[in-house]
Each structure stands twice: as structure tokens, then as C-alpha cells.
Amino acid sequence: MEKITKTSRCFAISMLALLAQIAVAIILVSVVSAQRSGSSPNQITSESPYAESKFELATTDPSRDTAFYSKLGFSVVAKTSYGYVTLKSGPVVIALSPVARIDSHDTASLSKLRRPPVGVEIVLYTTENLDEKHARLRSLGLKPGDIRLQPWGVRDFRIIDPGGYYIRISEGHAIPAH
């Protein structure tokens, strides 16, 4: 009888050891996965069918707008022979899509644009010092608006790109930590 009890006890200990190893493996996989994705293992994340995102902006002057976004910290990562320029800064991708000059009084002409810049706001979040970023952009000849504390508790400033797109540069993250 004692032999059966010892065997049962050994089996139970072996099973507990195996379960502990599986638990450690699951934890390690989630930590490594979180590190690869750039998130904290403590953050709740959801799977997404999307791999990346890109803001594609219609522009009549890709060279002018490339210079502007370069001053904001973007680098050219691709360029086509017909003037389409892709820029990137961290996880943010902006593409400049060349269009012919558009007469804003001709509604048929406006339909050639996918959407005019009216009603579009590009929000770039930074963890850099906002005052230093603002001063640097001014030193590069850009004209950012004043830094303001918004009613929702975030400091930011606004700037308009040469094509008329409205850009807000805010402190923090798009999804604030709780």
C-alpha cells in the first residue's frame, strides 16, 4: 500500500513540476512577444488585422512638403519617379501623393482629390521635451503656434503644413496609461 502512495506522490509532484514549467514558458512567450511589439507585458493589447498605417496626403509640391516633414523629424524611406514620397518617423508613416494644381472654386476639380485637407487633423505624440521641440522647429524657420495646456490636461502646439494640413504635436501617447 505504501508503494502505491509513494508512486502516486511522485506522479503528482512530476505533474506539478510539468505544470510549473508550462506556466513559466507561457509567461516567457508573452514577455518576449510584448518586447518585440514594443508594448509592456502588463498592457492589455488586442490582435489587429492591420500591420501598419500610413497617412497619405495629396500635395501639389512634394519637394516642399518633404522638406517640411523632414524638419518635423521624418526621413524619406521611398520615392518614386513620379514624385510619390514616403516618409517615416518611428511608427508613423506619411506619404505625399502628387496632384495637379487644384482650383478651390471648381468643385469638379476638387473631386480629383481624395479629400481636401479640410477636417483632417494629424496628431503626433511625443515623449521628447515639448518646449525644446517647439524651439527647434522655430529655429528651422517653421511657425508653430504657442504651446497650450488643453482642457483635457495635455500640452500641445499646432502647425499647418505647406499644403494646408493641420498638425497637432502633443505630449504623451495616443492611448494614455491608466
Buried (B, 14 or more C-beta within 10 A) or exposed (E): EEEEEEEEEEEEEEEEEEEEEEEEEEEEEEEEEBEEEEEEEEEEEEEEEEEEEEEBBBBEBBEEBBEBBBBBBBEEEEBEEEBBBBBBBEEBBBBBBBBEEBEEEEEEEBEEEEEBBEEEEBEBBBEEEBEEBBEBBEEEEBEBEEBEEEEEEBBBBBBBBBBEBBBBBBBBEEEEEE
